[in-house]
Amino acid sequence: MTVHFPFQNTYTALPANFFARVVPTPVASPKLIKLNRPLAVHLGLDPDRLESPEGAEILAGKRVPDGADPIAMAYAGHQFGHFVPQLGDGRAILLGEVIDADGIRRDIQLKGSGPTPFSRRGDGRAALGPVLREYVVSEAMAALGIPTTRSLAAVMTGESVLRETLLPGAVLTRVASSHIRVGTFQYFAARGDTDGVRRLADHVIARHYPQLANADRPYHALLSAVITRQAELVARWLLVGFIHGVMNTDNTSISGETIDYGPCAFMDHYDPATVFSSIDEQGRYAYGNQPRIALWNLTRLAECLLPLFSEAQEKAIEEAQTALGDFIETFDTAYQAGLRSKLGLFTAREEDRTLAQDLLDAMAKNQADFTLTFRRLSDAASDPAGDDLVRQLFADPTAYDEWAARWRQRTSEELQQPAARQTAMRAVNPAFIPRNHRVEAVIDAAVNRDDFAPFEELLAVLSRPYQDQAAFAAYAEPPEPHQRVLQTFCGT
């Protein structure tokens, strides 16, 4: 019995200029590193078959499964503010679509599977390190409850790729609600292809927002829906200290999922200006800039949709601006609600905004670890003796003391018992995130020593981010000064 993928492809029914048909380039000797067995089952796939030699060949692109219709998708994009009219999948090939156990259509894509017509002189391959990084971080984000693409498998190719030096090659099998981006709309808009924009918008509505199909103004409703999802997504990033690192329009998903984990990272100590990406020299995509950049990217989407709004350009612009005007309120509502939850507040008061911001300001001034501060605060909520562990995170512990007195006064005015507050806070304040030094240690062990045990262990720890795991308590600790990772790098 061969490996079976129940493909039901729809994107390839769109006009030929939406994609290029291309098959993966065979590799020398594929070897499965990791299969996400629960995800495979959820997708209706047989994990035992996928772990077979034939499965490894499919996941590496050496063999194309029955029913696949492999394509590289066309898209454009603003990269660091500069428009590139043609980008496209330069090292990724979409095998097809399946319907998962929840009835949701999912793309199955090979990343690092060889050159495509959009490769722009690139080799179309991926190195092992970036593949492991995306696997770890995307699965950690899923465990944290944040909308994201998923990682189904990682496979070594048995070949080397040349970057600054020769590195082992690998392929990631990525799963997404779709791989349609703001840049996909820009591709057609840049060519004056209004019919292409319309066809794409209709496809997106049918696939991601079917409730909008019968709306009085479906394209206006589509823009508003994407704005809402992106605003809420970025709020959730900030609430866990995540920095995407390269928020180009071609990395902004129309479905509202986190996509393209390149030089991504999680903050250690809190600082809104934090940048890790080696290519973000001006801090355009710094942690604190992410809401502003999301709105900028959504404005580019709105520009693409203007011809669908009205033939009168001024009217179309006014309508788009009205929709975009909702972003700030939507983001702020989601972000402030999240901060209240992190502080264990069950009711909303206007002064809560100041209470939360004052804590963040004190954390920034005293280089307090973002994740640990909130996690330890969860325990301090049930027992004031826990304050000592929080205080230790602040360079000047008295900065915490003053704030904590106000916080305790605020929580005392609610009816919930301390134990209930602690439980609620621990459910939103993770103990474990994919800290950069841990991710780099995993990559180093795999690339330089062919040792994947650290990778497996880190994945196991991150799969339960909100649970205490005494045996792995060290994974919750911030890096020592000599362990700090100050830069992360794009996978290309």
N, C-alpha and C positions, 0 to 999 in steps of 0.2 A: 504493500500500500504506500502510495506516494504522499508527500506533504500536500494538503489541500487548503487553499485560501478561497473562501466563498466571496469572491470579488463581485461587486455590483457597481460598475464605474459610471460616473456621470460627467466628470469634468472633460473627458475625452469626447463627449457628444457636443461640446462647444466648438465654434469654428476653429479651423486649423491654425490660425494666427495666435491662439491662446497658449500654445505649447509647441514643443518639438518632440516628435517621437524618437526615442533613442533607447538602446538597450545598455544595461550595465556592462562595463568592461570586465571580462573574467580575470580572476586573480589566481595566484600560484597554488596556494595550499591553505584554504580557509580553516580556521580553528575557532570554535565557539569559546568566547570568554565568559559570557553571562547571558542567560535567557530569563526574561521577566515572566516566570511561569503564571502567576496570577493574572497578569495583563493578557497573556496569550489566551488563557481560558476565557476571559471576559470578551475577547475579540472573536471567539468561536473557533480558535485554532487549537490544534493538538500539540501540547508542549513536548510530549515524548517524541513525536515526529520531528518537531523543530530542533530537538537536540541530537538528532541523527546526523550522519555525514551529509545526507541530502539536504537536510534543513540548514546546516551550516553553509552549504554552497548557495542556497537561496538567499540567506541572510547576508552573504558576502557579495552577492551579485554574480556569482559564477554560473548560476542556473536560474532561468526565469520560470516561475511557477505557472501552471495552467491558469488561464483566465486573466492573467496580468496584461495590462496595456501600458507599458512603461513610457513615461513622458518626463520631460524637463519643462517646468512652467515658466512662462514669460512674465517678467515684471520689470519695473523701473524703480527709482527711489532717490530720495535725498539722503546723501551720506555726509554727515557732519555739516548739513546745511547746503551742500552743493548737489545740484540735480544731475543724475546720470540717466539718460533716457532709455538705456537698455542694460539691465543686469540679468535677471533670470537665474534659474537653478544651474549654477556652474559646477557643482560637485554633488548634486542630489538628484535622484531619479525616483519619481512617484510610481510605485508598482501598480497601485489600484486602491479601491475603497472597499471596506467591509462594514457590515452593520453589527454593532456590538450588542452585548446582552441587555443594554438599556434602550435598544432601538435607535441608537445614535450612529450616524455615518462617520467613519473614521478613515483618514488617509493612512496608508502604510508606505513609507518612503525610506529609501536607502541613502544615507549621507556618507559620501566618500567613495562612491561607486564608479568613478571614472569620469572622463570629460564629456561635456555636452556642447551643443552649439552655442551655449551661453558662457562657456568657461573662460573666454577672454585670455587665452594663452596659458591658463592654469592647467594643472595636471588632473584636476577633478578628484583628487584623492584626499584622505584625511589621515593625520597622524594619530597614534594611539592615545597620546595625552589628552587632546581636545575631545576625543570620543569618550574617554572615561570621565572627564569633567562634565560633559553634557549629561551623561548617564546619571552620575551622582547628583548633580544639582537639580535636574528636571524631576527625578524621582523624589528628592527631598522636598521640592516645592509641592508635588502632588500630596505627599504625606502631611505637609503643613496645611493643606486644604486650599491651595492657591491655584486657579486655573492655569494649566500648563500643557504643553506638548509632553508626551511620555516617551520613555525609552523601552523598546521591546527587546532589543538584543544588541550586544557588542561582539564583533568578530574580528580576529586578527587575520590579515590577508596573506601572511607569509612573504610579503614584499616590503621593501623600504620606500619611504618617501623622502624627498630632499627638501628640507626647509633651510635653517641655518646650518644644519648638519643632517646626516642620514638618521632617520627615525623609523621605528616599526610602524607599518601601515595598519589601518583598521577601518571598519565600516560600522556605523551606527544605524540601527533600524528605528526610525522615529515614527511615532503615532500622533496624529493631530486631528482635531475636528475638521480642519482643512488647512491648507497652506496658502490661502488667499490673504494678501496683505494690502495695506494702503498703496504700496508700490505697484500692485497689480492693476489697480484703477489708474494710477499715474501712467502706466505703460500705454494705455489706450487714449487717455486724455491728451498726452503729449503728442500723439499722432493725429489729433483732431478726429478720432474715431468715436463719435458719439454713439453709434450703434453698438460698438464693442463695450463701451461703458455701460450702456443699457442692458446688454446681454449678461454682462458680469453682475450687475446689480440684481437682475432678476434671478440669476443662479444663486447669489448669496442669500437673497430673501427666501428662496425655496429651501435652501439647505440649512441656514442658520436661524432665520427669523420668519418661519412660515406663518406666524400669527399676523404678520404685516401684509400678507398678500392681498387682502381685501380692504386695506386701509384706504381712506379717501386720497391720501397723498403718500403712496408707499415709499418713494425715494426719500422724501423728507423724514418719514418714520424710520427708514433704514439708517440715515445719518444719526438721528437721535439715539437709536438703539446702540449703535457702535460707540457713540460718545459715552453713553452710560456705562457700557461694559469696560471701556478703557479707563474711565475715571475710577471706577470701583477696583479695577485690577491694580492700577498704580497705587491707590490708597493701601491696598493689601501688601504691595511690595514694601512700602515705607514702614508698615507696622511690624515687619519682621527684619528690617534692616537690609533689604536686598537692593543691589545696584545692578541694573541690567548691563550697563557699560557701553552699549552701542545701539541706542534707540533711534536708528535710522528709520525712515518710513517703510523701507523694505523689510524691517524687522518688527513691524507693528501689525499684529494679526487682526483681521476683520472679525474673527470669532470671539475675541477677547481673551485669548490664551497667551501666556508667556511663551515666546518663541525665540529661537536662535541664541543659545547660551554660548556666547563667545568669551569675551573678557569679563564675564559676570563675577560678582563677589558679594559676600555678606560683610557688613561692617563689624569690626570688633568694638572699639570705643566709639561713642556717638559723636559724630561731626557731620553736619549737613553738607559740608564742602568735600566730603570724601570722594576720591576718584581712585580707581585701581587700574583701569584700562590704560595700557601703554600707548595706545593711539589717540586717547582723548587728552591731548596736551593742553587744551584750553578749559577743560572742566565742563564742557557743554553738557555732558550726561552725568554730572555729579549726582549723588544721592538726592540732595535737596532740589535739584533742577528737574527731576523727572516729571512732576506734574505739569510744569510749564512746557516741557518738550512734548509731552503727550498731547497737549492742546495744540501746539504748533503742528504736529503730525496730523491731527484730526482736521485742522484747517486746510491742509493740503488735500485731504480726502474730500472735504466740502467743495473745494475748487473743482475737483473732477466731476462732481455731481451737479454742478450749476446748470449745465444744459438740460438736465432732466427735471429741474425745478420749474423753470419758466423760460420762455423765449425772450422775455424782457430781462436783460442782464441785471439791471439795478434791483429789480424785484427779487430775482434769484439770490443775489448777494445778501439782500436784507433778510431773506428767509434763512439763509445759511448762517448768518451772524446770530440770528435769534436762537437757532439750535445750538451753536457753539457757546452762546452765552450761558447755557445750562451746565457747562462742564465744571466750572469752579464750584458752584453750589453742590453738584453731585459728588465731586471729589471730596469737598470739605465735609459734607454730611457723612460720607463713608469713613473718612479718616478720623473725624472727631468721635464718631460712634465706636470705632476701633480703639481709640485711646481710652475712652471711658471704660471699655471692657478690660483693657490691659491694666487699668487702675482699680478694677473691681467695683465700679460704680454702676448701679442698677437703674438709676434714674438720671435724667438729663437736666442740668442747670447751666445757666449762662456762664457762671464763674468756673465751670469745669475746664473750659478752654484755657483759661489762665493757669489753673492748677497744673494741667498737663504740660503746658509750654514752659512753665517755671521749672518743672522737673527736667525736661529736655535741655533747657539752658544750663542748669546745674551740672547735668551729665556731660555736656559738651565742655564746659569750663574745667571740669575735674577729670576728664578722660575716663569716665565710667563706662564699662562695657554695656552695650545696648541690650543684648539678649539676657545676660546674667542679672542686670539690674531689675528687669521686670520679672524674671523668674524668681529671684530671691524676694522681691516685693510680694509675690504671691504667698509665700510662706509667712512673711512678716504680717500679712493681713490677718492671720489666725492667731499669731502669738507675737507680741511686741519684742520678745527676746530675739526674734529673727532680724530685728533692725541692725544688729551688730554685723551680720554677714553682708547686708546692703551697704552699710557705712564703709566697709573695707574696700569697696569698689571706687570710692571717691578720693581724689587726691587730698581734698580738705573735707573730712567726714562731717564737719559741722554744717556744710552746705546741704547735706541730706537731712540733718536733724531738724533744721528750720522748716524744710518742706514737709517732712514726715508728720510734724505736729499738725499742720493744716490738713494733710490728707486724712489723718485719723479723726480729726474733727468732722470732716466731710463724710466719711464712711459711718460715723456714729449717728448721723442723722437719717440713716436708712434702716429699714427693719430687718434686713438679712443678718443672719448669725455669722460670726467670723468663719466658721468651718465652711459654710455655703459660699462665702466670698472667696475663700482660698480655692475651693474646687472650681469655681467659675474662672478665676484668674489663671489657674494652671492649665485650663483647657484652651486658653488663647495665648499664653506666654510660653513658648517652647523652651525646653532645657537644651535641646540639641539642634544645631544648624550645621550646614556644611562649611565649617570654618576653613578659611583659605589655606592655612598651614596644614590642615588635615588632608585637604584635597590634593595639595602639592605633594605631600608625603606618599599618598596613594599612587599618584602618577609616577613619582620617582621610583617607587618599589617595582611597579609594573614595567616601566620603560627600561630601567637600568639593571634590574635584577630578575626580571620575568617572574615576579612574586605578586600574585593577585589576592593573597590572603588579606592584606590591609584594605583592599578595595571591597572585598566581601564583608569584612567586619564593619567598615564605615557605612555601607549600604544597610546593614542590619540595624545599626544604631539609629540611623536617620529615618528608618521606616516607622519608628515610634517616638517622634520628637517631643511629645507632650508627657511622656511617661518617665518617671525616675528609673534609671538603669544603673544600679549601684556598681555593677561590675565594669561599667564603661564611664564612670563619673569623670574621668580625665577628658573625655571628648567634649564635655560641657565647658571646660576651662578655656579662657582666652590664651593666645600664644604668649610665650615668654619673649622678651625683647629680641633674642637671637632667632626666634621662629617666625617673626612677623613677615608676612608677604605684602610687599608694597606695590607690586605691579602684577597684573594678569594680562594674558596675551590672546589675541584673536586666533582662532583655529586655522586660518588660512596662512 
